[in-house]
């Protein structure tokens, strides 16, 4: 698999997170408008974005493993991603 990256953003597009296919965070971008929020809220939004971007990558890996008939029982599912996206949308 090539090194891909996945991005997620808050609904107001003030915080963006990019995560590598391997799961590590490549970058966080915080727009000036987000800096008006309390630090705990900014952190919560960064973590929610990170979760969504990470799960997008995990689903790519899951699909690749399924194609190879490798068990994926312990890997994140589409439902996990949907739950993370819902949580992010509610922030």
N, C-alpha and C positions, 0 to 999 in steps of 0.2 A: 504494500500500500504506500502511496506517496504521502508526503507530509502535507496534509490539508489543514485548513483552519476554519473555524466556525465562529460567527459573530451573533451576539444578541444585544438588544438595546431596550431601554425603558420605553414605555408607551409615549412619553413626551420627548423622546430622542435627546435626552440630556446626559445619559450615561451609556457607554458602549463597552463591551468586553469581547476580546478575541481569544479563543482557546484553540490550541493545537489538537490534532487528531489524537495524539498521545495523552491528552488530558491536561497538560500544563497551560497556565495562563500566559498568553503572549503579550497582552496589553490591555490597559484600561484607559478609557478616555472620558473625562468628566468636563462637560460644558459649563461655562460660567453660571448659567441659570441654576444648575444643580447645587452649586456651592452655597446657595441661600438656605438650603435644607439643613437640619441638624445632622451632625456627623453620624449618628447611629442610623439614621434613615438613608444616608448616602451609602453606608456600608451594607445595609440590607439590600439596597437596589443593586449594588455591585455583585453581591453574592447570588442574587436571583438571576441576574444576567449571566453570571459565570455558570450557574447550574444549567440553564437552557443551552448555552453554547457547548458545554461539556456533553450534555445528553445528545445533542445533535451528532457529535462525533462518535459517541458510543453506539448510536444506531447505525452509522455507516459501518463500523467494525462488526456489529451484530449481523448485518446483512451479508457482509463478506464471509463471515464464518458460517452462516446458514447455507450459503451457496456451496461451501466446501463440506457440508454435512457435519460440521463440528458443533457439539452441543453448546447452547447459549442460554441455558436455564437461569444462570445467575446474573445475566447481563440486563441492563436497563431495557425497558420496552417502550413502544409508542405511547402507551398510557402514562409512563413516567415522564416522558417529554411533554405530553399534553398537560399533565398536572403542574409541571414546572412553568410552562407557558401561561397557564391560568393564574398561577401565583404571581408571576411577573406582571401580567396584565392588570391585576388587582392593586398593584402598588400605586 
